């Protein structure tokens, strides 16, 4: 199946099960910044992604990435999400050279937190686990003028942070983006801090208290969500 045919097939399948009410509701939240939305629910997207992956899983990895690139670069939110779910299922076939696709997708194609978080917390994080030498490339996303790229830098550390990894980098990123103008970036680094606090509570609490006078409340609240009530009161108090 050619890539144009694949994209059209996905569009048609998603359109056949589109939910206009769902689309209209989420156009105000997880899809607020997306330019084109079909309105397929996540279970529909996941089921279609599983079907496509079963069809292409025996292809060489380069071809799988090329197929997913066609989906992710389609300009349609739901089709892009389908491509992200397909490439996540192919995680055992990731090679370091394929990071060029991830970098391109993050910088060129992501539009809102729904697709950003799927790519960042799963796919990009898996590349960090497999190829830690790619860390500097991920950190460069924080320098982007596009808010969604800066958020991608943050959410890529969600799963590693939960495992106790990259604490120094999470602090560095949070410090850099401390007063970012976009709320989704503030929530992104706050989320990374929250996950990191599960295994590094003391260090994260110290970081939060050391920066609370300048840290926006939305980021601070995310960061301390899993802390004790005593810690929350201390963190939220004025210095």
C-alpha positions in Angstrom: 0.0 0.0 0.0 1.4 3.4 -1.0 1.7 6.2 1.6 -1.0 8.4 -0.1 -3.3 5.4 -0.1 -2.5 4.8 3.6 -3.3 8.4 4.5 -6.5 8.4 2.6 -7.6 5.1 4.1 -7.0 6.4 7.6 -8.9 9.6 6.9 -11.8 7.7 5.6 -11.9 5.2 8.4 -11.7 7.9 11.0 -14.3 10.0 9.3 -16.7 7.1 9.2 -16.7 7.0 13.0 -16.3 10.7 13.7 -18.2 12.1 16.6 -19.2 15.7 16.0 -20.1 16.4 19.6 -16.8 15.0 20.8 -14.9 17.1 18.3 -16.7 20.3 19.2 -16.1 19.7 22.9 -12.4 18.9 22.5 -11.7 21.7 20.1 -11.8 23.8 23.2 -9.3 21.7 25.1 -6.9 19.0 23.9 -7.4 20.1 20.3 -7.7 23.8 20.8 -4.7 24.6 18.6 -5.2 22.0 15.9 -6.0 23.3 12.5 -8.0 20.3 11.1 -9.9 17.8 13.2 -12.0 14.8 12.2 -13.4 14.1 15.6 -12.6 10.4 16.1 -12.5 9.2 19.7 -9.3 7.7 21.1 -10.5 4.1 21.2 -11.2 4.4 17.4 -7.8 5.8 16.8 -6.1 3.1 18.9 -8.0 0.3 17.2 -7.1 1.6 13.7 -3.4 2.1 14.8 -3.3 -1.6 16.0 -4.7 -2.8 12.7 -2.2 -0.8 10.6 0.7 -1.9 12.7 -0.2 -5.5 12.2 -0.1 -4.9 8.5 3.3 -3.2 8.4 5.2 -4.6 11.3 7.3 -6.9 9.2 8.5 -4.1 7.0 12.1 -2.7 7.5 12.1 -0.1 10.2 12.9 2.6 7.7 9.7 1.9 5.8 7.6 1.8 9.0 9.0 5.3 9.9 8.3 6.5 6.4 4.7 5.3 6.5 4.2 6.9 9.9 5.8 10.1 8.6 3.1 10.3 6.0 0.4 10.0 8.6 2.0 12.4 11.1 2.7 15.0 8.5 -0.9 14.9 7.1 -1.9 18.1 8.9 -4.9 16.4 10.4 -4.9 15.9 14.2 -6.6 12.5 14.3 -4.5 11.1 11.5 -1.4 12.4 13.2 -2.4 10.7 16.4 -2.9 7.5 14.6 0.6 7.7 13.1 2.0 8.4 16.6 0.3 5.3 18.0 1.5 3.1 15.2 5.2 4.2 15.6 4.9 3.6 19.4 3.9 0.0 18.7 7.1 -0.3 16.7 9.3 0.7 19.6 11.4 -2.5 19.5 12.6 -1.5 16.0 13.9 2.0 16.9 17.4 2.8 15.8 19.3 5.9 16.7 19.2 7.3 13.2 15.4 7.4 13.4 15.5 10.2 15.9 15.6 12.5 12.9 12.0 11.6 12.4 11.1 12.4 16.0 12.9 15.7 15.9 11.1 16.6 12.7 7.7 15.6 14.0 8.2 17.6 17.2 9.4 20.7 15.4 7.1 20.6 12.4 3.9 18.7 13.0 2.8 18.8 16.7 0.0 21.3 17.4 -1.6 20.7 20.8 -1.0 18.9 24.0 -2.9 15.7 23.0 -0.5 14.8 20.2 2.5 16.4 21.9 2.1 14.2 25.0 1.6 11.0 23.1 4.8 11.6 21.1 6.8 13.0 24.1 5.9 10.7 27.0 6.0 7.5 24.8 8.1 7.7 21.7 10.6 10.5 22.5 11.1 9.1 26.0 11.8 5.6 24.6 14.6 7.1 22.4 16.1 8.6 25.6 16.0 5.2 27.3 17.6 3.5 24.3 20.0 6.2 23.3 20.8 8.5 26.2 23.4 10.3 24.1 20.4 12.1 22.4 19.7 14.0 25.6 21.3 17.3 24.3 19.0 17.1 21.2 15.9 16.8 23.4 17.0 19.7 25.6 17.3 21.9 22.5 13.5 21.8 22.1 13.2 24.1 25.1 14.8 26.9 23.0 12.1 26.8 20.3 9.8 29.7 19.7 6.9 27.3 19.4 5.2 26.6 22.7 4.3 23.0 21.7 8.0 22.2 21.1 8.9 23.6 24.5 6.2 21.4 26.0 7.6 18.4 24.2 10.9 19.0 25.9 9.1 18.8 29.3 6.9 15.8 28.8 9.7 13.7 27.3 11.0 13.6 30.9 7.7 12.4 32.5 8.4 8.7 32.4 12.2 9.0 33.0 11.5 11.3 36.0 9.0 8.8 37.4 11.8 6.2 37.3 14.2 8.5 39.1 16.2 9.5 36.1 17.4 12.8 34.7 16.6 14.8 37.9 19.3 17.4 37.2 18.0 17.9 33.6 14.4 18.2 34.9 15.6 21.0 37.3 17.6 22.7 34.5 14.6 22.6 32.2 12.2 23.8 34.8 14.6 26.7 35.7 14.9 27.6 32.0 11.2 27.6 31.4 10.2 28.9 34.9 8.2 31.8 33.6 7.3 30.6 30.2 4.5 32.7 28.7 2.4 29.6 27.7 0.4 27.8 30.3 0.8 24.4 28.6 4.6 24.7 29.0 4.2 25.7 32.7 2.0 22.7 33.2 4.5 20.6 31.3 7.5 21.2 33.5 5.3 21.1 36.6 4.2 17.7 35.5 7.8 16.6 35.1 8.6 17.8 38.6 5.6 16.0 40.0 6.6 12.7 38.5 10.2 13.2 39.6 9.0 13.9 43.2 7.8 10.3 43.5 11.3 8.9 43.9 13.1 12.2 44.7 10.7 14.0 47.0 13.2 15.9 49.1 15.2 17.2 46.1 12.1 18.3 44.2 10.6 19.9 47.4 13.9 21.8 47.9 13.8 23.0 44.2 10.2 24.1 44.4 10.8 26.0 47.7 13.9 27.6 46.3 12.0 28.9 43.2 8.5 29.4 44.6 8.7 33.2 44.7 9.1 33.3 40.9 7.4 30.1 39.9 3.9 30.6 38.5 1.2 29.1 40.7 -0.1 26.7 38.0 3.4 25.1 37.7 3.9 25.0 41.4 0.5 23.3 42.0 1.4 20.6 39.5 4.8 20.1 41.0 3.6 19.5 44.6 0.5 17.5 43.8 1.9 14.2 45.1 3.6 15.7 48.2 2.4 15.6 51.8 -0.1 18.2 53.0 2.6 19.7 55.2 4.9 20.1 52.2 2.1 21.6 50.1 1.4 24.2 52.8 5.0 25.1 53.1 5.5 25.3 49.3 2.5 27.5 48.7 3.3 29.9 51.6 4.9 33.2 50.9 8.5 33.5 51.8 
